[in-house]
Amino acid sequence: MLWNMLRRWLLVAIAVPLAAAGVRRLSDAVESRRGPSRGTALLRRAANGVQQAFGRKPKRKRRWPLSR
């Protein structure tokens, strides 16, 4: 039972965020080569949805960049 809980925790804590980052990176790579499309937008939306489902805020651009 302990191993099942540990396996589940590892899946949620490590594998899911890595998968979301990989999907976002794939979307960026395809978009840089072929331009924006419905498929790349869908990939990015899926990555944001996974991050929100597991308690992480989606990446967003800063409104006022800090310049020091």
C-alpha positions as a Markdown table, in Angstrom:
| # | Residue | x | y | z |
|---|---|---|---|---|
| 1 | Met | 0.0 | 0.0 | 0.0 |
| 2 | Leu | 2.8 | 2.4 | 0.8 |
| 3 | Trp | 4.4 | 1.7 | -2.6 |
| 4 | Asn | 1.2 | 2.5 | -4.4 |
| 5 | Met | 0.9 | 5.8 | -2.6 |
| 6 | Leu | 4.6 | 6.6 | -3.4 |
| 7 | Arg | 4.1 | 5.7 | -7.0 |
| 8 | Arg | 1.0 | 7.9 | -7.3 |
| 9 | Trp | 2.8 | 10.8 | -5.6 |
| 10 | Leu | 5.8 | 10.5 | -7.9 |
| 11 | Leu | 3.5 | 10.5 | -10.9 |
| 12 | Val | 1.7 | 13.7 | -9.8 |
| 13 | Ala | 4.8 | 15.5 | -8.5 |
| 14 | Ile | 7.3 | 14.7 | -11.2 |
| 15 | Ala | 5.9 | 13.1 | -14.3 |
| 16 | Val | 2.9 | 15.3 | -14.9 |
| 17 | Pro | 4.7 | 18.6 | -14.7 |
| 18 | Leu | 7.5 | 17.3 | -16.9 |
| 19 | Ala | 5.0 | 16.1 | -19.5 |
| 20 | Ala | 3.3 | 19.5 | -19.5 |
| 21 | Ala | 6.7 | 21.2 | -20.0 |
| 22 | Gly | 7.5 | 18.8 | -22.8 |
| 23 | Val | 4.2 | 19.5 | -24.5 |
| 24 | Arg | 4.7 | 23.2 | -24.2 |
| 25 | Arg | 8.2 | 22.9 | -25.6 |
| 26 | Leu | 7.0 | 20.8 | -28.5 |
| 27 | Ser | 4.3 | 23.4 | -29.2 |
| 28 | Asp | 7.0 | 26.2 | -29.3 |
| 29 | Ala | 9.3 | 24.2 | -31.6 |
| 30 | Val | 6.5 | 23.4 | -34.1 |
| 31 | Glu | 5.3 | 27.0 | -34.0 |
| 32 | Ser | 8.7 | 28.4 | -34.6 |
| 33 | Arg | 9.1 | 26.2 | -37.7 |
| 34 | Arg | 5.6 | 26.4 | -39.2 |
| 35 | Gly | 4.0 | 29.3 | -37.6 |
| 36 | Pro | 0.9 | 29.4 | -35.4 |
| 37 | Ser | -1.8 | 26.9 | -36.0 |
| 38 | Arg | -4.8 | 25.3 | -34.4 |
| 39 | Gly | -2.6 | 22.3 | -33.4 |
| 40 | Thr | 0.0 | 24.3 | -31.5 |
| 41 | Ala | -2.7 | 26.3 | -29.8 |
| 42 | Leu | -4.3 | 23.1 | -28.7 |
| 43 | Leu | -1.0 | 21.7 | -27.4 |
| 44 | Arg | -0.4 | 24.9 | -25.4 |
| 45 | Arg | -3.9 | 24.8 | -24.0 |
| 46 | Ala | -3.5 | 21.2 | -22.9 |
| 47 | Ala | -0.3 | 22.0 | -21.1 |
| 48 | Asn | -1.9 | 24.9 | -19.3 |
| 49 | Gly | -4.9 | 22.7 | -18.4 |
| 50 | Val | -2.6 | 20.1 | -16.9 |
| 51 | Gln | -0.7 | 22.7 | -14.9 |
| 52 | Gln | -4.0 | 24.2 | -13.5 |
| 53 | Ala | -5.4 | 20.7 | -12.7 |
| 54 | Phe | -2.4 | 19.9 | -10.5 |
| 55 | Gly | -2.2 | 23.2 | -8.6 |
| 56 | Arg | 0.3 | 25.1 | -10.6 |
| 57 | Lys | -0.3 | 28.5 | -12.1 |
| 58 | Pro | 0.1 | 28.7 | -15.9 |
| 59 | Lys | 3.0 | 30.7 | -17.3 |
| 60 | Arg | 2.1 | 34.3 | -18.1 |
| 61 | Lys | 3.9 | 37.3 | -19.4 |
| 62 | Arg | 4.7 | 40.1 | -17.0 |
| 63 | Arg | 2.7 | 43.2 | -17.5 |
| 64 | Trp | 5.5 | 45.6 | -16.4 |
| 65 | Pro | 9.0 | 44.2 | -17.0 |
| 66 | Leu | 11.4 | 44.9 | -14.2 |
| 67 | Ser | 14.4 | 46.9 | -15.4 |
| 68 | Arg | 17.2 | 47.4 | -13.0 |
